[in-house]
Amino acid sequence: MASLGVFVLLEAKPGKESEAAGFLTEEFPSVEAETGTTAWFAVQLGPTTFGVFGAFPDEESREAHLSGSATQALKEQTPAIFAKPPAVNRLNVLAAKLPG
C-alpha cells in the first residue's frame, strides 16, 4: 500500500532541458533499487518544467528515498541544470491503483 508520497517540481535552466530529462532518466536504476519505493515517476510538464512523484508505504521508506543516492545526485546537479532549488512537497496518498 502506498500511503505517503513526495512530489518534486523542477525548472530547467534555459538550454538545459535535455540535460534535465537525461538526468532524471539516468536516476531510474538507483530509485528502482530502493525497496521501500512503491512507485516512482519522472515527468516533463512543459518545455522547461519537470516533476518527480514517488509513493511509499511508510515514513521510514519516504525518508530513505529523500536521503538516498538519487536525491543526493539531484542536490549535486541542481546548480548546473536547474534554475532554482527543487520544490519538494510531502503528501498523503488518498487512493492508488498499482500493479500487483
Residue pairs with C-beta under 8 A, 6 or more apart in sequence:
1 38
1 57
1 96
2 38
2 39
2 55
2 56
2 57
2 93
2 96
2 98
3 56
3 57
3 58
3 92
3 93
4 55
4 56
4 57
4 58
4 59
4 61
4 62
4 90
4 91
4 92
4 93
5 53
5 54
5 55
5 56
5 62
5 90
5 91
5 92
5 93
6 52
6 53
6 54
6 56
6 62
6 65
6 66
6 88
6 89
6 90
6 91
7 51
7 52
7 53
7 88
7 89
7 91
8 51
8 52
8 53
8 74
8 86
8 87
8 88
8 89
9 49
9 50
9 51
9 86
9 87
9 89
10 20
10 49
10 50
10 51
10 52
10 82
10 86
10 87
11 48
11 49
11 50
11 82
11 83
11 84
12 19
12 20
12 48
12 49
12 50
12 81
12 82
12 83
13 48
13 81
13 82
13 83
14 48
14 83
16 80
16 81
16 82
17 47
17 48
19 80
19 81
20 48
20 50
20 81
20 82
21 44
21 50
23 73
23 74
23 77
23 81
24 42
24 50
24 52
25 42
27 42
27 70
27 73
27 74
28 40
28 42
30 68
30 69
30 70
30 73
31 37
31 40
31 54
31 65
31 68
31 70
32 40
34 61
34 64
34 65
34 68
35 61
36 56
36 57
36 58
36 60
36 61
36 62
36 64
36 65
37 54
37 55
37 56
37 61
37 65
38 55
38 56
38 57
38 61
38 98
39 53
39 54
39 55
39 96
39 98
40 52
40 53
40 54
40 55
41 52
41 53
41 54
42 50
42 51
42 52
43 50
43 51
43 52
43 53
44 50
44 51
45 51
48 83
54 62
54 65
55 93
55 96
55 98
56 62
56 65
62 90
65 71
66 88
74 86
78 85
78 86
